[in-house]
Amino acid sequence: MKTVEKIKNFNAEMTAPPSKAHTLRAIIIGSLAEGVTIIKNALLGEDQLNVINCLKKLGVKIDVSGNKITVQGSGGKYSPAESELNVGESGVGMNFLCSATNLSDKPVIITGSKRLIERPVGEVINGMRQLGCKIDHLNKEGFPPVKIYGGGIRGGLASIKGSKTSQYFSSITISSPYAQTDVTLNCTDEMTEKPYFDISLQMMAEFGVNAVNNNYKQITIPGGKKYSAKEFTIEGDYSSASFFFLAGAICKSKVAVSGLRTDTKQGDKAFLNLLEKMGCKVSASKDKISIQGAELAAIEQDMSNIPDLVPPMAIAAAFAKGRSKLTNIGHLRLKESDRLAVMASELNKMGVNAECTGDSLIIDGTIQAHGAKIDPHNDHRIAMSFAAAGLAVGGQTIENEKCVAKSFPDFWERFEVFHK
C-alpha cells in the first residue's frame, strides 16, 4: 500500500522510461530474425520478462544485461524446449505468440493469468486458421489457453475483426513474413488502436520487411521473407510519461520530460494535445517536452485509437471545470481490468461524480475532490493515474501499488521527484 501526499516540487524534470510497445515488438521480431539482435534502452517490465521467458522455452537464446537485451534469432523456426508457455498478464504476449508459435517444430500450449484467460483471442486464432494453421482452444472457444500445433504458416487470405484491439492485426502481420506464400489480411470492421499497429509496421521495416497498409482495411505482407538482425535503441514511452504530464496539468505545475521523440509513431503523444486543448501550455525543445499546468476546461473526446490514455485523461477531467465525456472506448472493458467501471468507481471514492455507459466515460469536474483508498484492480495504468491525482489532493492511498511493474518497474522511485 502506498500513500501519496500533496506535491512539493512544482518544477519537476525527469527522463521518460523506454517504450513498452517498441520493446515487446523488438524482442519478438528479434527472436524470429536471422543473426544477433541487440536491443538497447529496453523496458524490462513484467510483460517483457514474461515474453522473454516464453521465448527461451521456445529455444531462443536471450541474454539480459542491465537495460540491454541480446537475442540470438531463430531464423523463423522455433524449437521448443518446453511444451507450456505462460505469458502472465501480457495481452500483447498472448496475442503475438498465438501467431508466432505456429512457426514451432512441435506443439505448444499458451496460457496466462486468471484475468488474461478471460480476454479474447478468437480473432487471432480465426485468422491463423484461415492461413492454414491448426490451433485448439483448450477450455472456452475464443479464449486462452490454446494449443498451437506448429509446423509453419501456409499463407493466403484471412479476414478478421479489429474493433476490440489492433493487437490481432499486429500479431498476424509480424509473423506473416515467414508464411510460405504472401498474406492478405482484411479488416471486416473498424480497427481500433491504430497507432499501435503503426508501431508494428515501423518495427517490421526496421528489421527489413515492409508490409503494405491500405487504410487499415487490407494489409498485404510478403511471404517467404526473413527479418535481419540489428542493433536497435528503444525510444521513450509517451504512455508512461503521460502520468508525469498529468501531474503538471492538475497541480498547475511545470513538468519537463526528456527522451521522447517528437516524430514518434506513438499515438499517446496526443495526450499533450489534449491537455493543451484543456488549457495547459506545452513547449518542445530539441531534447525535452515541457508542460505548464493551468485551469482546466472539460473536454469531449473520441479515445478509440488512444485507449491507454483514458485513465490519465479521466483524472484530468476530474479536476477540470464542467462535464467531460470520453467516447468510443467499450473495448477498455477487456483490458487488465474493466477500465471504464473501475475508473468510475474509484473516482466516485474521491468525491468525483463519474459514470460509464456502454462505451463512454462521463466525468463531472470538481474542486471538492479528496484523497481516498484506491483499488486499482491490479491495473498498472489505473494505479499510476490515481497516484498523480494524489499529488493534487493529498492523503491518497494506492492498494497493490506494485502492479505498476507491468509497464513501469521504477515508477514509484521516479515519482518521488514531486516530493523533493
C-alpha positions as CSV (number, residue, x, y, z in Angstrom):
1,M,0.0,0.0,0.0
2,K,1.3,3.4,-1.0
3,T,0.2,6.8,0.3
4,V,0.6,9.9,-1.9
5,E,0.8,13.3,-0.3
6,K,0.5,16.7,-2.0
7,I,3.1,17.9,-4.4
8,K,6.1,19.8,-3.1
9,N,8.2,20.2,-6.3
10,F,6.4,22.5,-8.8
11,N,9.2,22.4,-11.3
12,A,10.0,18.8,-11.9
13,E,12.3,17.2,-14.6
14,M,12.7,13.5,-15.5
15,T,13.6,11.2,-18.3
16,A,10.9,9.1,-20.0
17,P,11.2,5.3,-19.5
18,P,11.6,3.1,-22.6
19,S,8.7,2.4,-24.8
20,K,6.8,-0.7,-23.8
21,A,5.3,-1.3,-27.3
22,H,8.6,-0.9,-29.1
23,T,10.5,-3.2,-26.6
24,L,8.0,-6.0,-26.9
25,R,7.9,-5.9,-30.7
26,A,11.7,-5.7,-30.9
27,I,12.0,-8.8,-28.7
28,I,9.6,-10.9,-30.7
29,I,10.8,-9.8,-34.1
30,G,14.4,-10.3,-33.0
31,S,13.5,-13.8,-31.9
32,L,12.4,-14.6,-35.4
33,A,15.3,-12.8,-37.2
34,E,18.5,-14.3,-38.6
35,G,21.5,-13.3,-36.5
36,V,22.0,-11.5,-33.2
37,T,19.8,-8.6,-32.3
38,I,20.9,-6.1,-29.6
39,I,18.1,-4.0,-28.1
40,K,19.4,-1.0,-26.1
41,N,17.5,1.1,-23.6
42,A,14.9,-1.7,-23.3
43,L,12.0,-1.7,-20.9
44,L,12.2,-4.6,-18.6
45,G,8.7,-4.7,-17.1
46,E,6.8,-7.8,-16.1
47,D,5.3,-8.2,-19.6
48,Q,8.7,-8.1,-21.3
49,L,10.2,-10.6,-18.8
50,N,7.3,-13.0,-19.2
51,V,7.6,-12.8,-23.0
52,I,11.4,-13.3,-22.8
53,N,10.8,-16.4,-20.6
54,C,8.4,-17.8,-23.1
55,L,10.8,-17.3,-26.0
56,K,13.5,-19.0,-24.0
57,K,11.2,-22.0,-23.7
58,L,10.8,-21.9,-27.4
59,G,14.5,-22.4,-27.8
60,V,15.6,-18.8,-28.3
61,K,18.8,-17.7,-26.6
62,I,18.3,-14.4,-24.9
63,D,20.6,-12.5,-22.5
64,V,19.6,-9.6,-20.4
65,S,22.3,-7.3,-19.0
66,G,21.1,-4.0,-17.4
67,N,18.7,-2.5,-19.9
68,K,20.3,-4.3,-22.9
69,I,18.7,-7.4,-24.4
70,T,20.7,-9.7,-26.7
71,V,18.6,-12.0,-28.8
72,Q,20.0,-14.9,-30.9
73,G,17.4,-15.2,-33.6
74,S,15.8,-18.4,-34.6
75,G,15.7,-17.7,-38.4
76,G,11.9,-18.1,-38.3
77,K,11.7,-21.6,-36.7
78,Y,11.3,-22.2,-33.0
79,S,12.4,-25.5,-31.4
80,P,10.6,-25.6,-28.1
81,A,12.4,-27.0,-25.1
82,E,9.1,-27.0,-23.1
83,S,5.5,-27.5,-24.1
84,E,3.8,-24.9,-22.0
85,L,4.2,-21.1,-22.2
86,N,2.8,-18.8,-19.5
87,V,2.6,-15.1,-20.6
88,G,1.4,-13.9,-17.2
89,E,-0.7,-10.7,-17.6
90,S,0.7,-9.8,-21.0
91,G,-2.1,-9.4,-23.6
92,V,0.5,-8.5,-26.2
93,G,2.5,-11.6,-25.4
94,M,-0.6,-13.8,-25.6
95,N,-1.8,-12.3,-28.9
96,F,1.6,-12.2,-30.6
97,L,2.7,-15.7,-29.6
98,C,-0.6,-17.1,-30.8
99,S,0.7,-16.3,-34.3
100,A,4.5,-16.7,-33.9
101,T,4.4,-20.2,-32.2
102,N,2.9,-21.6,-35.4
103,L,6.5,-21.4,-36.6
104,S,7.5,-24.0,-34.0
105,D,8.5,-27.5,-35.0
106,K,6.4,-29.1,-32.3
107,P,3.1,-28.3,-30.4
108,V,3.0,-25.8,-27.5
109,I,0.3,-24.6,-25.1
110,I,0.0,-20.9,-24.3
111,T,-1.7,-19.8,-21.1
112,G,-1.6,-16.9,-18.7
113,S,-3.0,-15.3,-15.5
114,K,-6.6,-15.7,-14.4
115,R,-7.5,-12.3,-15.8
116,L,-5.7,-12.9,-19.1
117,I,-7.6,-16.1,-19.9
118,E,-10.8,-14.0,-19.7
119,R,-9.5,-11.8,-22.5
120,P,-10.5,-13.0,-26.0
121,V,-8.0,-14.2,-28.6
122,G,-10.6,-15.7,-31.0
123,E,-9.8,-13.3,-33.9
124,V,-6.1,-14.1,-33.9
125,I,-6.9,-17.8,-33.8
126,N,-9.5,-17.4,-36.5
127,G,-7.1,-15.6,-38.7
128,M,-4.3,-18.1,-38.3
129,R,-6.6,-21.0,-39.0
130,Q,-7.6,-19.2,-42.3
131,L,-3.8,-19.1,-43.1
132,G,-3.6,-22.9,-42.7
133,C,-2.6,-23.3,-39.0
134,K,-4.0,-25.9,-36.6
135,I,-5.0,-24.5,-33.3
136,D,-7.3,-25.7,-30.5
137,H,-8.9,-23.8,-27.6
138,L,-8.5,-25.9,-24.5
139,N,-11.3,-24.6,-22.3
140,K,-13.6,-22.0,-23.9
141,E,-13.8,-21.3,-27.6
142,G,-12.3,-17.9,-28.4
143,F,-10.2,-17.7,-25.2
144,P,-6.9,-19.0,-23.8
145,P,-5.4,-21.4,-23.1
146,V,-4.7,-22.5,-26.6
147,K,-2.8,-25.4,-28.2
148,I,-0.7,-24.4,-31.2
149,Y,0.3,-27.4,-33.3
150,G,3.1,-25.6,-35.2
151,G,4.6,-26.7,-38.5
152,G,4.5,-23.3,-40.2
153,I,2.1,-20.9,-41.8
154,R,0.7,-21.6,-45.2
155,G,-0.3,-18.1,-46.2
156,G,-3.2,-16.7,-48.3
157,L,-6.2,-14.6,-47.3
158,A,-7.6,-14.1,-43.8
159,S,-10.5,-11.8,-42.7
160,I,-10.8,-10.8,-39.1
161,K,-12.3,-8.0,-36.9
162,G,-10.2,-5.3,-35.3
163,S,-12.8,-3.3,-33.2
164,K,-11.6,-4.8,-29.9
165,T,-7.9,-4.2,-30.5
166,S,-5.3,-3.8,-33.2
167,Q,-3.1,-6.4,-31.5
168,Y,-4.8,-9.1,-33.5
169,F,-3.5,-7.5,-36.7
170,S,-0.1,-6.7,-35.3
171,S,0.2,-10.3,-34.2
172,I,-0.6,-11.9,-37.6
173,T,1.3,-9.3,-39.6
174,I,4.5,-9.7,-37.6
175,S,4.6,-13.5,-38.1
176,S,3.4,-13.5,-41.8
177,P,6.8,-12.8,-43.5
178,Y,7.6,-16.4,-42.6
179,A,4.5,-17.8,-44.3
180,Q,5.0,-19.9,-47.4
181,T,3.1,-17.5,-49.6
182,D,2.0,-13.9,-49.4
183,V,-0.6,-13.0,-46.8
184,T,-3.5,-10.6,-47.3
185,L,-5.3,-9.6,-44.1
186,N,-8.7,-7.9,-44.3
187,C,-10.3,-5.9,-41.5
188,T,-14.1,-6.5,-41.7
189,D,-15.0,-3.7,-39.3
190,E,-13.2,-0.6,-37.9
191,M,-9.7,-1.2,-36.4
192,T,-9.2,0.5,-33.0
193,E,-5.8,1.4,-31.5
194,K,-4.4,2.2,-35.0
195,P,-1.2,3.8,-33.7
196,Y,-0.1,0.6,-32.1
197,F,-0.4,-1.1,-35.5
198,D,1.7,1.7,-37.0
199,I,4.4,0.8,-34.5
200,S,4.3,-2.8,-35.5
201,L,4.8,-1.9,-39.2
202,Q,7.5,0.5,-38.2
203,M,9.4,-2.2,-36.3
204,M,9.0,-4.7,-39.1
205,A,10.5,-2.2,-41.5
206,E,13.4,-1.6,-39.1
207,F,14.2,-5.3,-39.3
208,G,13.9,-5.3,-43.1
209,V,10.4,-6.4,-44.0
210,N,7.8,-4.0,-45.4
211,A,4.0,-4.7,-45.2
212,V,1.5,-2.6,-47.2
213,N,-1.3,-1.0,-45.2
214,N,-4.3,0.1,-47.3
215,N,-6.2,2.4,-44.9
216,Y,-6.3,-0.2,-42.1
217,K,-8.8,-2.2,-44.2
218,Q,-6.4,-4.5,-46.1
219,I,-2.8,-5.4,-45.1
220,T,-0.5,-7.2,-47.5
221,I,2.6,-9.0,-46.2
222,P,5.1,-10.6,-48.5
223,G,5.7,-14.3,-47.6
224,G,9.0,-16.2,-47.8
225,K,10.9,-13.3,-46.2
226,K,13.2,-13.1,-43.2
227,Y,13.9,-10.4,-40.7
228,S,17.5,-9.2,-40.5
229,A,19.0,-8.9,-37.0
230,K,20.1,-5.4,-36.0
231,E,21.2,-3.1,-33.1
232,F,18.2,-1.0,-32.0
233,T,17.7,1.7,-29.4
234,I,14.3,1.9,-27.9
235,E,12.7,5.4,-27.8
236,G,11.0,6.9,-24.7
237,D,7.4,6.0,-23.8
238,Y,4.7,8.7,-24.2
239,S,2.2,6.4,-22.3
240,S,4.4,6.2,-19.2
241,A,5.3,9.9,-19.5
242,S,1.6,10.8,-19.5
243,F,1.3,10.3,-15.7
244,F,4.0,13.0,-15.2
245,F,2.5,15.4,-17.6
246,L,-0.9,14.7,-15.9
247,A,0.7,15.7,-12.6
248,G,1.8,19.0,-14.1
249,A,-1.7,19.6,-15.5
250,I,-3.7,19.1,-12.4
251,C,-1.2,20.6,-9.9
252,K,-0.7,23.7,-12.0
253,S,3.0,23.0,-12.0
254,K,5.7,22.7,-14.6
255,V,7.0,19.2,-15.7
256,A,9.7,18.6,-18.3
257,V,10.4,15.1,-19.7
258,S,13.4,14.3,-21.9
259,G,14.0,11.2,-24.1
260,L,10.8,11.5,-26.1
261,R,10.9,11.5,-29.9
262,T,8.8,14.3,-31.4
263,D,8.5,12.3,-34.7
264,T,7.2,9.2,-32.9
265,K,4.6,6.8,-34.2
266,Q,3.2,6.5,-30.7
267,G,-0.4,7.6,-30.6
268,D,-0.2,8.6,-27.0
269,K,1.8,11.7,-28.0
270,A,-1.8,13.0,-28.4
271,F,-2.0,13.4,-24.6
272,L,-0.1,16.6,-24.9
273,N,-2.5,18.0,-27.5
274,L,-5.5,17.1,-25.3
275,L,-4.0,18.8,-22.3
276,E,-3.3,21.8,-24.4
277,K,-6.9,21.8,-25.5
278,M,-8.0,21.7,-21.9
279,G,-5.9,24.8,-21.1
280,C,-2.2,23.8,-20.4
281,K,0.8,25.2,-22.2
282,V,3.1,22.7,-24.0
283,S,6.5,23.5,-25.4
284,A,9.1,21.3,-27.0
285,S,12.9,21.8,-27.4
286,K,15.4,19.5,-29.1
287,D,15.8,17.2,-26.0
288,K,12.7,17.7,-23.8
289,I,9.0,18.4,-23.8
290,S,7.5,20.7,-21.1
291,I,4.0,21.2,-19.8
292,Q,2.7,24.1,-17.6
293,G,-0.5,23.3,-15.8
294,A,-3.4,25.8,-15.7
295,E,-7.1,26.0,-15.0
296,L,-8.5,23.0,-16.9
297,A,-11.7,23.1,-19.1
298,A,-13.8,20.0,-19.7
299,I,-13.4,18.0,-22.9
300,E,-15.3,15.6,-25.1
301,Q,-13.0,13.3,-27.0
302,D,-13.1,10.1,-29.1
303,M,-10.4,7.9,-27.4
304,S,-10.8,4.7,-29.6
305,N,-7.2,5.0,-31.0
306,I,-5.6,6.0,-27.7
307,P,-7.2,3.8,-25.1
308,D,-4.2,3.7,-22.8
309,L,-4.7,7.5,-22.2
310,V,-8.2,7.0,-20.9
311,P,-7.1,6.6,-17.2
312,P,-4.9,9.8,-17.1
313,M,-7.5,11.7,-19.2
314,A,-10.2,10.7,-16.7
315,I,-8.1,12.1,-13.9
316,A,-7.5,15.4,-15.8
317,A,-11.3,15.6,-16.4
318,A,-11.9,15.2,-12.6
319,F,-10.0,18.4,-12.0
320,A,-11.5,20.3,-15.0
321,K,-14.4,22.8,-15.0
322,G,-17.5,21.2,-16.4
323,R,-18.6,17.8,-17.7
324,S,-16.2,15.7,-19.8
325,K,-17.0,12.8,-22.0
326,L,-14.5,10.2,-23.3
327,T,-16.2,8.1,-26.0
328,N,-15.8,5.0,-28.2
329,I,-13.9,3.1,-25.5
330,G,-16.1,0.0,-25.0
331,H,-13.0,-2.2,-25.7
332,L,-11.4,-1.0,-22.5
333,R,-13.6,-3.4,-20.6
334,L,-11.3,-6.1,-21.9
335,K,-8.0,-4.7,-20.6
336,E,-6.1,-5.6,-17.4
337,S,-9.4,-4.7,-15.7
338,D,-12.8,-3.3,-16.9
339,R,-11.1,0.1,-17.1
340,L,-14.4,2.0,-17.5
341,A,-16.1,0.6,-14.5
342,V,-13.0,0.8,-12.3
343,M,-12.2,4.4,-13.2
344,A,-15.8,5.4,-12.5
345,S,-15.9,3.6,-9.1
346,E,-12.6,4.9,-7.9
347,L,-13.3,8.5,-9.0
348,N,-16.5,8.3,-7.0
349,K,-14.5,7.4,-3.9
350,M,-12.6,10.7,-4.4
351,G,-15.9,12.6,-4.4
352,V,-15.9,13.0,-8.2
353,N,-19.1,12.2,-10.0
354,A,-18.3,9.7,-12.7
355,E,-20.3,7.1,-14.6
356,C,-19.7,4.8,-17.5
357,T,-22.2,3.9,-20.2
358,G,-21.7,1.1,-22.7
359,D,-18.7,2.7,-24.5
360,S,-18.2,6.1,-22.8
361,L,-16.9,7.6,-19.5
362,I,-18.6,10.7,-18.2
363,I,-16.9,12.8,-15.5
364,D,-18.1,16.0,-13.8
365,G,-15.0,18.0,-12.7
366,T,-15.0,19.3,-9.1
367,I,-12.8,21.4,-6.7
368,Q,-14.1,19.2,-3.9
369,A,-12.0,16.0,-4.8
370,H,-10.3,14.4,-1.8
371,G,-7.9,11.6,-1.1
372,A,-9.3,8.1,-0.9
373,K,-8.3,4.4,-0.6
374,I,-8.0,3.4,-4.3
375,D,-8.2,-0.2,-5.5
376,P,-6.5,-0.2,-9.0
377,H,-7.8,-3.8,-9.6
378,N,-4.3,-4.9,-10.5
379,D,-4.2,-2.4,-13.4
380,H,-0.9,-0.6,-13.7
381,R,-2.3,2.4,-15.6
382,I,-5.1,3.0,-13.1
383,A,-2.7,2.9,-10.2
384,M,-0.3,5.4,-11.8
385,S,-3.2,7.7,-12.8
386,F,-4.6,7.9,-9.2
387,A,-1.1,8.4,-7.9
388,A,-0.9,11.6,-9.9
389,A,-4.3,12.6,-8.6
390,G,-2.9,12.1,-5.1
391,L,-0.4,14.9,-5.7
392,A,-3.3,17.4,-6.1
393,V,-5.4,16.3,-3.1
394,G,-3.0,14.5,-0.7
395,G,-3.8,11.6,1.5
396,Q,-4.4,9.3,-1.5
397,T,-3.7,5.6,-0.7
398,I,-3.0,3.2,-3.6
399,E,-3.5,-0.5,-2.8
400,N,-1.4,-3.2,-4.6
401,E,1.0,-0.4,-5.7
402,K,3.4,-3.0,-7.1
403,C,1.1,-3.7,-10.1
404,V,2.8,-0.8,-11.8
405,A,5.7,-3.2,-12.5
406,K,3.8,-4.5,-15.5
407,S,4.9,-1.4,-17.6
408,F,6.9,0.9,-15.3
409,P,9.0,-1.0,-12.8
410,D,10.7,2.0,-11.2
411,F,7.6,4.3,-11.3
412,W,7.5,4.9,-7.6
413,E,11.2,5.8,-7.4
414,R,10.8,8.3,-10.3
415,F,7.5,9.6,-8.8
416,E,9.4,10.9,-5.8
417,V,10.7,13.8,-7.9
418,F,7.4,15.5,-7.0
419,H,8.2,15.4,-3.3
420,K,11.7,16.7,-3.4
